[in-house]
């Protein structure tokens, strides 16, 4: 059985939507790539700062709230203080983190990098992403293979596409990785 690897590479950050008090409606917020750290006595609050795309009003997404500075790794605290862009990107691409902060996200634009699957060939395909993404596995596979939803559903029901761990391929989302069996 051939082993193939597909990488889901994001072309944009997760679109974040929240109610903007200045605009008076839900608008898209854009990650500034900067953190705000506030010291209150013996604890810290750390936020990732977002700005409204229309009016530039800010929204702070809580990373840590009332945490002791000693409980954080020194290197991590330095990265927050230095506004490390990779760290900001990591949080900005984490849909669970954003949902915990009351934001709604939509699918980012993405591309699938990897070897094409030969028609009818048996293969184990590992799909992975650097960030946990809320993308439906069905959309990724259909996009890569260029097939319709109906064709995808037929292949899944016939057992020609299955999850290595028994996932429900009609409903499951990528997260960071999944392994599929094509037969």
Phi, psi and omega per residue, in radians:
X1 nan 2.299 -3.135
X2 -1.318 2.468 3.092
X3 -1.889 2.199 -3.096
X4 -2.211 2.567 3.121
X5 -2.150 2.237 3.065
X6 -2.030 2.318 3.067
X7 -1.892 2.271 3.050
X8 -1.603 1.947 -3.091
X9 -1.893 2.136 -3.133
X10 -1.334 2.385 3.103
X11 -1.713 -0.183 3.115
X12 -2.653 2.759 3.055
X13 -1.189 2.896 3.091
X14 -1.071 2.198 3.053
X15 -1.183 2.208 -3.080
X16 -1.971 2.290 -3.132
X17 -2.152 2.303 3.120
X18 -2.562 2.844 3.058
X19 -1.298 2.244 3.103
X20 -1.793 2.153 -3.122
X21 -1.149 -0.637 -3.133
X22 -1.251 -0.745 -3.121
X23 -1.377 -0.441 3.130
X24 1.384 0.311 3.115
X25 -2.777 3.011 3.079
X26 -1.237 2.283 3.111
X27 -2.386 2.963 3.111
X28 -1.457 2.366 3.062
X29 -1.914 2.504 -3.094
X30 -2.021 2.379 3.124
X31 -1.194 2.283 3.135
X32 -1.431 -0.273 -3.094
X33 1.385 0.222 -3.084
X34 -2.159 2.588 3.081
X35 -1.866 2.692 3.010
X36 -2.101 2.277 3.122
X37 -2.081 2.280 3.139
X38 -2.214 2.212 3.112
X39 -1.697 2.205 3.074
X40 -2.141 1.793 -3.104
X41 0.968 -1.916 -3.080
X42 -1.875 0.391 3.138
X43 -2.377 2.839 -3.126
X44 -2.120 2.608 2.920
X45 -2.067 2.349 3.121
X46 -2.254 2.260 -3.137
X47 -2.222 2.662 2.949
X48 -1.752 2.223 -3.017
X49 -1.588 2.299 3.047
X50 -2.051 2.718 3.089
X51 -2.236 2.461 3.075
X52 -1.123 2.330 -3.108
X53 -1.125 -0.528 -3.101
X54 -1.462 -0.942 -2.961
X55 -1.975 -0.052 3.127
X56 1.188 0.310 3.000
X57 -1.101 2.537 -3.090
X58 -1.723 2.680 3.036
X59 -2.386 2.299 -3.133
X60 -1.812 2.049 3.081
X61 -1.547 2.086 -3.056
X62 -1.205 2.083 3.045
X63 -1.576 -0.906 3.054
X64 -2.355 2.481 3.118
X65 -2.252 2.200 3.101
X66 0.921 0.890 3.137
X67 -1.817 2.525 3.109
X68 -1.284 2.333 3.126
X69 -1.031 -0.510 3.136
X70 -1.248 -0.368 -3.134
X71 -1.429 -0.188 3.091
X72 -1.684 2.478 3.034
X73 -1.062 2.379 -3.101
X74 -1.014 -0.724 -3.137
X75 -1.103 -0.711 3.123
X76 -1.139 -0.765 3.118
X77 -1.075 -0.674 3.080
X78 -1.113 -0.663 3.117
X79 -1.146 -0.689 3.065
X80 -1.101 -0.806 -3.117
X81 -1.097 -0.598 -3.106
X82 -1.539 0.053 -3.095
X83 0.945 0.875 -3.141
X84 -0.977 2.089 -3.056
X85 -1.158 -0.621 3.123
X86 -1.161 -0.670 3.107
X87 -1.183 -0.745 3.096
X88 -1.072 -0.735 3.116
X89 -1.101 -0.702 3.132
X90 -1.036 -0.796 3.117
X91 -1.250 -0.668 -3.115
X92 -1.166 -0.381 -3.140
X93 -1.717 0.045 -3.093
X94 -1.670 1.760 -3.082
X95 -1.111 -0.590 3.116
X96 -1.122 -0.757 3.097
X97 -1.034 -0.786 -3.110
X98 -1.174 -0.700 3.109
X99 -1.148 -0.651 3.092
X100 -1.092 -0.442 3.127
X101 -1.639 0.188 3.045
X102 1.430 0.282 3.141
X103 -1.732 2.613 3.023
X104 -1.739 2.420 3.121
X105 -2.096 2.734 3.019
X106 -2.105 2.967 -3.140
X107 -1.147 2.401 3.047
X108 -1.373 2.853 2.993
X109 -1.332 2.453 -3.050
X110 -2.600 2.896 3.024
X111 -2.309 2.737 -3.134
X112 -1.954 2.037 -3.105
X113 -1.769 2.285 3.083
X114 2.663 2.936 -3.099
X115 -1.113 2.453 3.081
X116 -1.257 2.667 -3.132
X117 -1.639 2.191 3.110
X118 -1.185 2.445 -3.126
X119 -1.054 2.168 3.084
X120 1.395 -0.055 -3.118
X121 -1.424 2.444 3.084
X122 -1.347 2.334 -3.109
X123 -2.733 2.667 2.974
X124 -1.842 2.071 -3.080
X125 -1.954 2.111 3.060
X126 -1.726 2.099 3.108
X127 -1.852 2.234 -3.123
X128 -2.474 2.811 3.098
X129 -2.474 2.580 3.105
X130 -1.132 -0.528 -3.090
X131 -2.084 2.636 3.058
X132 -1.218 2.051 -3.062
X133 -2.027 2.532 -3.134
X134 -1.510 0.517 -3.083
X135 -1.411 2.417 3.063
X136 -1.247 2.349 3.121
X137 -1.069 -0.648 -3.141
X138 -1.047 -0.705 3.139
X139 -1.163 -0.682 3.132
X140 -1.119 -0.861 -3.110
X141 -1.125 -0.792 -3.141
X142 -1.081 -0.691 3.123
X143 -1.144 -0.723 -3.116
X144 -1.251 -0.705 -3.107
X145 -1.503 -0.269 -3.114
X146 1.190 0.707 -3.140
X147 -2.027 2.821 -3.139
X148 -1.394 2.915 3.078
X149 -1.082 -0.698 -3.138
X150 -1.072 -0.779 3.129
X151 -1.146 -0.730 3.105
X152 -1.047 -0.869 -3.132
X153 -1.029 -0.700 3.130
X154 -1.107 -0.796 -3.140
X155 -1.113 -0.664 3.116
X156 -1.179 -0.807 -3.117
X157 -1.147 -0.525 3.085
X158 -1.418 -0.121 3.140
X159 1.436 0.196 3.132
X160 -1.374 -0.343 2.985
X161 -2.253 2.188 3.123
X162 -2.521 2.775 3.086
X163 -1.484 2.381 -3.133
X164 -1.077 -0.516 -3.135
X165 -1.810 0.250 3.097
X166 1.375 0.404 -3.133
X167 -1.133 2.655 3.031
X168 -1.402 1.764 -3.027
X169 -1.286 -0.104 3.052
X170 -1.393 -0.505 -2.998
X171 -2.093 -0.366 -2.972
X172 -1.209 2.687 3.127
X173 -1.956 2.796 -3.021
X174 -1.137 -0.850 -2.944
X175 1.194 -2.081 3.083
X176 -1.979 -0.473 3.131
X177 -2.789 2.714 3.066
X178 -2.740 2.614 3.090
X179 -2.032 2.261 -3.142
X180 -2.042 2.619 3.073
X181 -1.980 2.130 3.061
X182 -1.851 2.199 3.134
X183 -2.240 nan nan
